[in-house]
Amino acid sequence: MYPILFKLTVFGNYVEVGSYRFFLSLAAVAGVGLAWLIAKRRGLPSRQALILLLTTAAAVPVGARLLHVATNYGYYAREPGLVVSPQATGFALFGGLALAVAVGVAVCRLLDLNLWRTADSIAPALGLSMAIVRIGCFLDGCCAGTPSSLPWAVTFPNHDAAEIVRQTRALPIFGDALQRIAAKPIAMHPVDIYELIAALAGVALAVFLLRRQTPDGTAFLAFAVWFGIFRLANHPLRVPASTFAGPAWLYPSLYVAAIALSLMLLQRRLSEVGSRREAWRALTSSN
């Protein structure tokens, strides 16, 4: 793959620009910019919206690092300094999203922003940011899928093939056979590409619902349900990092909880809007 995207000489210093770091930065800028434009177009105050977007964007890497530390505690116990490392590694997306949602709710209340209208403005930008990040992941070869013989399976030269086989238990390997397998590239599911496609599909879903002028909150919650379902389905195809110390059921349980919560909020949101419409119709018909 292409872990180094390009090389520069800046003021006489040689600089390598990594694929993952570049696309992670691009995702943050593109996501905040697009969400701000959508928020302005939907009538939200631009200054408050920008403050919200910047604070939630800052919360993503913090939450992602915290969850990664919690699920890879042995790794960080050996290297405590990595907890606050500025390196663009050691993140768990779900933790970042969870903290961003919590911060977003608090900031919306503090700035008196319409929570659901703001969330809908963020949904397409969130999906776009996820897709951009996955381009960087794929080029860097940082996420391993389980072995696959499908036509679109890919090989990552910088992955430890033996570790992948051992963790997935794809083959009973012993002794010298393990070393022979390690020397051969293993074709695997391109889980990053799967997630990129799912994120773009989520963007299309959110934009469709926004254009249909569905009740506020529908686009964001529908995106959350869709992406949670995808993550749950994609999870068995991902090989956990060798440092992962959490139980196998942790992430599937988090995804199920997120899907259930989003569905409950979506149903409640639609019921509230429907009740208000019925009340308005009753009021106007009586007059």
C-alpha positions in Angstrom: 0.0 0.0 0.0 1.1 3.6 0.4 1.7 4.5 4.0 3.7 7.5 2.9 1.6 9.7 0.6 4.3 12.1 -0.4 7.6 13.7 0.7 8.4 17.4 1.1 11.4 19.5 2.0 10.3 22.3 4.3 12.9 25.0 5.3 15.6 22.5 4.6 13.9 19.7 6.6 12.9 16.5 5.0 9.2 15.7 5.8 7.2 12.6 5.1 3.4 13.0 5.0 1.7 9.8 6.0 -1.5 8.7 4.3 -3.5 8.2 7.4 -2.5 11.5 9.0 -3.2 13.4 5.8 -6.7 11.9 5.3 -7.5 12.2 8.9 -6.7 15.9 8.8 -8.6 16.3 5.5 -11.6 14.5 7.0 -11.7 17.0 10.0 -11.6 20.0 7.7 -14.0 18.7 5.2 -16.5 17.5 7.8 -16.5 20.8 9.8 -16.7 22.9 6.7 -19.6 20.9 5.1 -21.6 20.7 8.3 -21.2 24.5 8.9 -22.5 25.2 5.3 -25.5 22.9 5.8 -26.2 24.4 9.2 -26.2 27.9 7.7 -28.4 26.9 4.9 -30.9 25.3 7.3 -31.2 28.6 9.3 -29.0 27.8 12.2 -26.9 30.7 13.6 -23.5 30.4 12.0 -21.3 31.5 14.9 -23.0 29.1 17.4 -22.9 26.3 14.8 -19.2 26.8 14.2 -18.5 26.7 18.0 -20.5 23.5 18.2 -18.7 21.9 15.3 -15.2 22.7 16.5 -15.9 21.4 20.0 -17.4 18.2 18.8 -14.6 17.7 16.3 -12.1 18.2 19.2 -14.0 15.6 21.2 -13.6 12.8 18.6 -9.9 12.1 19.0 -10.2 12.4 22.8 -13.0 9.9 23.0 -11.4 7.6 20.4 -8.2 7.5 22.4 -9.9 6.9 25.7 -11.8 3.9 24.3 -8.6 2.5 22.7 -6.8 2.9 26.1 -9.6 1.1 27.9 -9.6 -1.8 25.4 -5.8 -2.1 25.0 -4.8 -1.3 28.6 -1.9 -3.7 28.7 -0.3 -1.9 25.7 -0.6 1.5 27.4 0.5 0.1 30.7 3.9 -0.8 29.1 4.1 2.6 27.4 2.1 5.2 29.4 3.3 8.1 27.4 1.4 6.8 24.4 -1.9 7.9 26.1 -1.2 11.5 25.3 0.9 10.8 22.2 0.2 13.2 19.2 0.7 10.3 16.8 -2.2 9.6 14.5 -2.6 6.0 15.8 -4.4 4.4 18.7 -8.0 5.4 18.2 -11.3 3.6 18.4 -13.9 5.3 16.2 -16.9 4.4 18.4 -15.4 6.1 21.4 -14.9 9.3 19.5 -18.4 9.3 18.1 -19.9 8.6 21.6 -18.0 11.5 23.2 -18.8 13.8 20.3 -22.5 13.1 20.7 -22.4 13.8 24.5 -20.4 17.0 23.9 -22.7 18.1 21.1 -25.9 17.7 23.2 -24.3 19.7 26.0 -23.1 22.5 23.7 -26.5 22.7 21.9 -28.2 23.3 25.3 -25.6 25.8 26.3 -25.8 27.8 23.1 -29.6 27.3 22.7 -29.3 25.5 19.4 -32.0 23.2 18.1 -30.6 19.8 18.9 -32.2 17.7 16.2 -31.9 20.3 13.5 -28.2 20.6 14.3 -27.8 16.9 14.3 -29.4 16.6 10.9 -27.0 19.2 9.5 -24.0 17.1 10.8 -25.1 13.7 9.5 -24.0 14.1 5.8 -20.7 15.7 6.9 -20.1 12.9 9.4 -20.5 10.2 6.7 -18.2 12.1 4.4 -15.5 12.4 7.1 -15.7 8.7 7.9 -15.3 7.9 4.2 -12.2 10.1 3.9 -10.6 8.6 7.0 -11.1 5.1 5.5 -9.2 6.1 2.4 -6.2 6.9 4.7 -6.7 3.6 6.6 -6.7 1.6 3.4 -3.6 3.3 1.9 -1.8 2.8 5.2 -2.9 -0.8 5.5 -3.7 -0.4 9.2 -6.8 -2.5 9.5 -6.8 -6.2 8.8 -9.8 -8.2 7.5 -10.2 -11.9 7.9 -8.7 -14.1 5.1 -10.9 -14.2 2.0 -10.9 -15.8 -1.5 -13.4 -13.3 -2.9 -12.4 -11.5 -6.2 -12.0 -8.2 -4.4 -9.9 -9.5 -1.5 -6.7 -7.5 -1.0 -3.2 -8.1 0.4 -1.4 -5.8 2.7 2.4 -6.3 2.5 3.0 -4.6 5.8 0.6 -6.9 7.7 1.9 -9.9 9.8 0.2 -12.7 7.9 1.0 -15.3 10.6 -0.7 -13.2 13.2 -3.8 -12.8 11.1 -4.0 -16.5 10.5 -3.4 -17.3 14.2 -6.1 -14.8 15.4 -8.7 -15.9 12.9 -7.8 -19.6 13.4 -8.2 -20.0 9.6 -5.7 -22.9 9.6 -4.1 -25.2 12.2 -0.5 -24.0 11.9 2.5 -25.3 13.9 6.2 -24.9 14.0 7.9 -24.2 10.6 4.6 -24.0 8.8 3.8 -20.8 10.7 7.0 -19.2 9.4 6.2 -20.3 5.8 2.7 -18.8 6.0 4.1 -15.6 7.5 6.3 -15.2 4.4 3.3 -15.3 2.1 0.8 -12.5 1.6 -2.7 -13.3 2.7 -5.7 -12.0 0.8 -8.3 -10.5 3.2 -11.5 -8.7 3.3 -11.0 -5.0 2.5 -12.9 -3.9 5.6 -11.9 -0.2 5.1 -13.4 -0.2 1.7 -16.6 -1.8 3.0 -16.8 1.0 5.6 -16.1 3.7 3.1 -19.0 2.5 0.9 -21.3 2.2 3.9 -20.4 5.8 5.0 -21.1 7.1 1.5 -24.4 5.2 1.5 -25.2 6.9 4.9 -24.5 10.3 3.3 -26.9 9.5 0.5 -29.6 8.4 3.0 -29.2 11.5 5.1 -29.3 13.8 2.1 -32.4 12.1 0.7 -34.2 12.5 4.0 -33.1 16.1 4.3 -34.4 16.9 0.8 -37.7 15.2 1.7 -38.0 17.6 4.6 -38.6 14.9 7.1 -39.0 15.9 10.8 -35.9 17.2 12.5 -33.7 14.4 13.8 -34.8 11.8 11.2 -31.8 12.1 9.0 -29.3 11.9 11.8 -31.0 9.0 13.6 -31.5 7.1 10.4 -27.8 7.5 9.6 -27.0 6.2 13.1 -29.2 3.1 12.7 -27.8 2.4 9.3 -24.1 2.8 10.3 -24.7 0.8 13.5 -26.2 -2.1 11.5 -23.3 -2.0 9.1 -20.7 -2.0 11.9 -22.4 -5.0 13.5 -22.3 -6.9 10.2 -18.8 -5.9 9.4 -17.3 -6.7 12.8 -16.8 -10.5 12.2 -14.7 -9.6 9.2 -12.3 -7.5 11.1 -9.2 -9.0 12.9 -8.7 -7.3 16.3 -5.3 -5.8 17.1 -2.9 -8.2 18.9 -3.0 -5.7 21.8 -6.8 -5.8 22.2 -7.7 -6.8 25.8 -11.5 -6.4 25.8 -14.0 -9.3 25.7 -15.1 -10.4 22.2 -18.7 -9.3 22.8 -17.8 -5.7 23.7 -18.1 -4.0 20.3 -21.1 -6.1 19.1 -22.9 -5.1 22.3 -22.0 -1.5 21.8 -23.4 -1.6 18.3 -26.6 -3.3 19.3 -27.1 -0.7 22.1 -26.5 2.2 19.7 -28.9 0.7 17.1 -31.6 0.2 19.8 -31.2 3.7 21.3 -31.3 5.3 17.8 -34.4 3.4 16.8 -36.1 4.3 20.1 -35.3 8.0 19.7 -36.4 7.9 16.0 -39.7 6.3 16.9 -40.2 8.8 19.7 -39.2 11.7 17.5 -41.7 10.7 14.7 -44.4 10.2 17.3 -43.9 13.6 18.8 -44.0 15.3 15.4 -47.1 13.3 14.5 -48.9 14.2 17.7 -48.2 17.9 17.2 -49.5 17.7 13.6 -52.7 16.0 14.8 -53.1 18.6 17.5 -52.7 21.4 14.9 -55.1 19.8 12.5 -57.7 19.5 15.3 -57.2 23.1 16.3 -57.5 24.5 12.8 -60.5 22.3 11.9 -62.4 23.5 15.0 -61.9 27.1 13.9 
